[in-house]
Amino acid sequence: MKKLLYLLPVAMLVLAGCDSEEPDADDGPGEQELITQVRLSVGGQTFTWTDADGPGGGEPVFDTIRLAPNTAFPATVEFFNTIDDEDVTEEIREEDEEHQVFFTIGGDIAGSTKITVTDADENGLPIGLSFEMETGRATNGTLTVTLSHYDDAPKDGVTRSDETDIEVTYPVEVGVF
């Protein structure tokens, strides 16, 4: 009986260490990137969205995208952590099978403006760091840029992941400037 009492605390420690409710550090989503600046280069112009102090601080500052109508523009998007002076775009390129940029066009330009992604990862799936933006008629709207990170589910090139590294919205004006 005394032996059983001595073994009971050891057995409890072993069982506590095997708790199936405890998440495994390797099973959850990876650490989310701190991104404080998104730069769009469209047709030789650069448009910046900046949250200088990171999430939860002051309001972000952003440019309005102004483009000529009925024109196709080569474009790129870059992501930065300006607090730690890091180019997050490089990590996205290195881990391209785990990232995809999605573009959502809203407002009146939605029916006449089109985004075509022009880069792909080693599996032939879109990345979205390079794209073409084709404008239609003169009108206004928005462009939302969403960086999805794929840790739990495989990237299929169409579906956003449950993990969003950043999502920003730019106002867009298409007209003669």
Salt bridges, closest charged atoms under 4 A:
GLU90 OE2 - ARG93 NH1 3.10
GLU98 OE1 - HIS149 NE2 3.89
ASP121 OD2 - LYS155 NZ 3.13
ASP151 OD1 - HIS149 NE2 3.32
ASP165 OD2 - HIS99 NE2 3.88
ASP165 OD2 - HIS149 ND1 3.33
GLU167 OE1 - ARG160 NH1 3.84
GLU173 OE1 - ARG66 NE 3.02
